[in-house]
Amino acid sequence: MSHQSTAVPPLIITEDNRFWFAAAEQGWLAIQRCTRCHTLRHPPAPCCARCQSFEWDTIESSRRANLCSYTVIHHPRDTAFDYPLVVGLVDLPEGIRLVADIVGIEPDELVAGMELDVTFAEHAHGAVLPRLTRPEVWR
Amino acid sequence: MSGRGFSGVAAIAGIGATEFSKDSGRSEWQLACECVLAALEDAGIGVPEVDGFALFTMENNPEIAVARALGIPELTFFSRIPHGGGGACAPVQQAAMAVSTGIAEVVVVYRAFNERSGHRFGAGPPKFAYSPSTDQEYRNWINPYGLLTPAQQEAFLAREYMRKYGATSADFGQVSVLSRKHAANNPRAWYYQRPITIADHQSSRMIADPLRLLDCCQESDGGQALVVVSTERARDLRRPPAVIRAAAQGVGPQQISMSSYSRSEIERLPEVGVVAKQLWRQSGLRPAELDAAVLYDAFTPMVLLQLEEYGFCGVGEAKDFIADGHLEVDGRLPMNTHGGQLGEGYIHGVNGIAEGVRLIRGGSTNQPAKRVDSVLVTGGSPVPHSAIVLGTDG
């Protein structure tokens, strides 16, 4: 694997998710919001699962996350990452969940509920996407 | 809406497989043809009588290719079910519905691949992952961060289950040890005569923490086929019918393939609950009345979660249920008596259906001493799910 290019599939950009990746490129974390009932949703979808409205806008997330679950990946390895690779599932205070790689924190420091910041960094194929890091300041 | 319309009307009359290996040395198409012929031979049904196929969408050998190669003259029913091993039991439901409505009379289910010597599911995304479509769009939210394989995607659930209920890696390892014990007594199994201990499990290398190598099923080459006919017809055939008492599919709320992470409790499998309630309604059975089970075991934690979702034990209690010996051959619910996909081979769950048939016929290499009148066979999770209940005739 190490002599090959990454196996990470290129992003599948559609009319339903283009706004989210465009925001990420600008370094802000967008959350889709139904303009009728104000329910937030992620991952994006064309329709509100609560009121079925197709009308939506976005809000910007606080990017202050709490760790819900995580894994430390040892095998198989892909050229796009350094291993062991830590990947987390986090709760955002807005009430949605997000998956991203965790950088700069040793696996034995990880504990459910711990605070993490959502930052942005270049990932496979040059895509700028969320990354989870130690909070910069006490909050 | 009773859903009992086809309960008991159709049966599995034949099973047939190739050997399960790591390098079959022949084409997937040939494997498919070989296992279909073996299943028809087992049933005592001639090739020209086949008029239907029900397959996985992931099956690389189309029904028309197998029909052409075998010289099957006409097909009146052919359908495909998505979601890989999650859908493993759904082609049997398709077949049962086709047979019970008279749309077809002899429906064959098969799954054949070189999943070890060809593309390995554990190596990374499959070829179709690279085709830009809404079907694959879910990968945007997991793959770019390094969750590329099923083990990696299920690890979140396993860790949360451990945290919430105090389960340990060794608790997951009980499933591996049991499966390998059963496989050790099954000559078809890749791990025939190669049992393991809990120490072997605990010293196996980490794949996606908390999942170790011995929490992961095998990757296999091989083919498995099943022949479904009416129960009435099956009574006149070579083998005792394995009657399809119930067959169901299920999708739960906010379902995403392998990554339904927005659910409040990621360690639960609501799609399994959707299937379970249909099975009990169709069959008239309760969980405690099942005599044996073949639970989909791509990864050991999902066996614990399924035991709970199907109601064999309480939530969080699966580790104790297993430790108490209930899944042993002489236990209350003998499980994966063929060795499972951890021990026998990984034919995407379809080899487990064949073991369900053997248990009903009384012919498992680990046949329980007690009478076996009903067996639950399940597909995979955490993806859209399917399962069947097989029973003796009468």
Chai-1 contact restraints between the chains, C-beta under 6 A:
chainA,res_idxA,chainB,res_idxB,connection_type,confidence,min_distance_angstrom,max_distance_angstrom,comment,restraint_id
A,A7,B,G124,contact,1.0,0.0,6.0,A-B,restraint_1
A,V8,B,N143,contact,1.0,0.0,6.0,A-B,restraint_2
A,V8,B,P144,contact,1.0,0.0,6.0,A-B,restraint_3
A,P9,B,P125,contact,1.0,0.0,6.0,A-B,restraint_4
A,P9,B,A129,contact,1.0,0.0,6.0,A-B,restraint_5
A,P9,B,Y130,contact,1.0,0.0,6.0,A-B,restraint_6
A,P9,B,R139,contact,1.0,0.0,6.0,A-B,restraint_7
A,P9,B,N143,contact,1.0,0.0,6.0,A-B,restraint_8
A,L11,B,N140,contact,1.0,0.0,6.0,A-B,restraint_9
A,I12,B,P132,contact,1.0,0.0,6.0,A-B,restraint_10
A,I12,B,Q136,contact,1.0,0.0,6.0,A-B,restraint_11
A,I12,B,E137,contact,1.0,0.0,6.0,A-B,restraint_12
A,I12,B,N140,contact,1.0,0.0,6.0,A-B,restraint_13
A,P43,B,W141,contact,1.0,0.0,6.0,A-B,restraint_14
A,S69,B,F156,contact,1.0,0.0,6.0,A-B,restraint_15
A,S69,B,R159,contact,1.0,0.0,6.0,A-B,restraint_16
A,S69,B,E160,contact,1.0,0.0,6.0,A-B,restraint_17
A,T71,B,A155,contact,1.0,0.0,6.0,A-B,restraint_18
A,T71,B,A208,contact,1.0,0.0,6.0,A-B,restraint_19
A,T71,B,D209,contact,1.0,0.0,6.0,A-B,restraint_20
A,V72,B,D209,contact,1.0,0.0,6.0,A-B,restraint_21
A,I73,B,G146,contact,1.0,0.0,6.0,A-B,restraint_22
A,I73,B,Q152,contact,1.0,0.0,6.0,A-B,restraint_23
A,I73,B,A208,contact,1.0,0.0,6.0,A-B,restraint_24
A,H74,B,M206,contact,1.0,0.0,6.0,A-B,restraint_25
A,H75,B,I207,contact,1.0,0.0,6.0,A-B,restraint_26
A,P76,B,A123,contact,1.0,0.0,6.0,A-B,restraint_27
A,F81,B,G146,contact,1.0,0.0,6.0,A-B,restraint_28
A,L85,B,G146,contact,1.0,0.0,6.0,A-B,restraint_29
A,V87,B,Y145,contact,1.0,0.0,6.0,A-B,restraint_30
A,V87,B,G146,contact,1.0,0.0,6.0,A-B,restraint_31
A,V87,B,L147,contact,1.0,0.0,6.0,A-B,restraint_32
A,L89,B,F156,contact,1.0,0.0,6.0,A-B,restraint_33
A,L89,B,Y261,contact,1.0,0.0,6.0,A-B,restraint_34
A,R97,B,Y261,contact,1.0,0.0,6.0,A-B,restraint_35
A,R97,B,S262,contact,1.0,0.0,6.0,A-B,restraint_36
A,V99,B,I142,contact,1.0,0.0,6.0,A-B,restraint_37
A,V99,B,Y145,contact,1.0,0.0,6.0,A-B,restraint_38
A,A100,B,Y145,contact,1.0,0.0,6.0,A-B,restraint_39
A,D101,B,Y145,contact,1.0,0.0,6.0,A-B,restraint_40
A,D101,B,G146,contact,1.0,0.0,6.0,A-B,restraint_41
A,A112,B,R163,contact,1.0,0.0,6.0,A-B,restraint_42
A,H123,B,P144,contact,1.0,0.0,6.0,A-B,restraint_43
A,A124,B,P144,contact,1.0,0.0,6.0,A-B,restraint_44
A,L129,B,P144,contact,1.0,0.0,6.0,A-B,restraint_45
